[in-house]
Amino acid sequence: MTEIDSEAADVIESYRKRKERLVPLILGGLAIVLLVVGIFFVVLWFTGDSPPVLPGFLASKTPTQTVTHTPLPPTATPTVTLTLAPTLTPTPSGPTVYIVEPGDTLSSIAEKFGVEIVLLMALNNITDPNQLFVNTEITIPELSAQLPTKTPLPENLYPGQKIEYQIQPGDTLETIAAEFNSTAEAIAELNEIEDPNSIGVGQIILVPVNIATPTPTFTPVAGEATATTGS
């Protein structure tokens, strides 16, 4: 090989080596440029007004919206209004029958049932409250029962005519005598009443009428004997 050929070979070898060194540098620089350009476009892509849609294999799954159950407001329970039952008015009990027991008197029976002794006598046709026998049936009237209205005496009674009278609470021989224009002495004598204080409520006596001059109604004073209940 000549000297010229040797120099030419050196030049070619030197060029080849230089080229081999430049290729990696060029490729590296190109890679850097592509990376920078790629980053720029990616940033521009995601910060734009309309973000790009990624390919299906890159896109992440959008979570399915879970429906949250909102509980309904509690239904108002209707308030039950209690209707009060009507108050029953006690119905007065009708007449009842009582059997006389040992130790009973007409006044004690009347007090026990809260009725008037004269009402017991009128309802049971008792003329003498002191004659009450054991095991006798006594009709007890209802509490609202009233004594029958007295039959007014005829106006044309002749003097000395005798009428039956049932002694009422508070009666005395004097008040009875004043009511029928009689005298206490005549009433006591006719009914064989030895003690004027012994007359009892409900007792039936005979009264001779119109045998005395009418006098103002006598009003009993304190301490004067009045009719008492039989015992």
WOWO-V533607 format. One record per backbone hydrogen bond with DSSP energy under -1.0 kcal/mol. NH is the residue of the N-H (numbers start at 1). CO is the residue of the C=O. If there is no record, write none. Layout:
NH,CO
NH,CO
This chain:
6,2
7,3
8,4
9,5
10,6
11,7
12,8
13,9
14,10
15,11
16,12
17,13
18,14
19,15
20,16
21,17
22,18
23,19
26,22
27,23
28,24
29,25
30,26
31,27
32,28
33,29
34,30
35,31
36,32
37,33
38,34
39,35
40,36
41,37
42,38
43,39
44,40
45,41
46,42
47,43
58,55
59,55
96,140
98,138
100,136
104,101
109,105
110,106
111,107
112,108
113,109
115,110
120,116
121,117
122,118
123,119
124,120
126,121
131,128
132,130
135,100
136,133
138,98
140,96
145,142
160,209
161,158
163,207
165,205
167,203
171,168
176,172
177,173
178,174
179,175
180,176
182,177
187,183
188,184
189,185
190,186
191,187
193,188
198,195
201,228
202,167
203,200
204,127
205,165
207,163
209,161
210,180
211,181
212,181
224,221
227,171
228,199
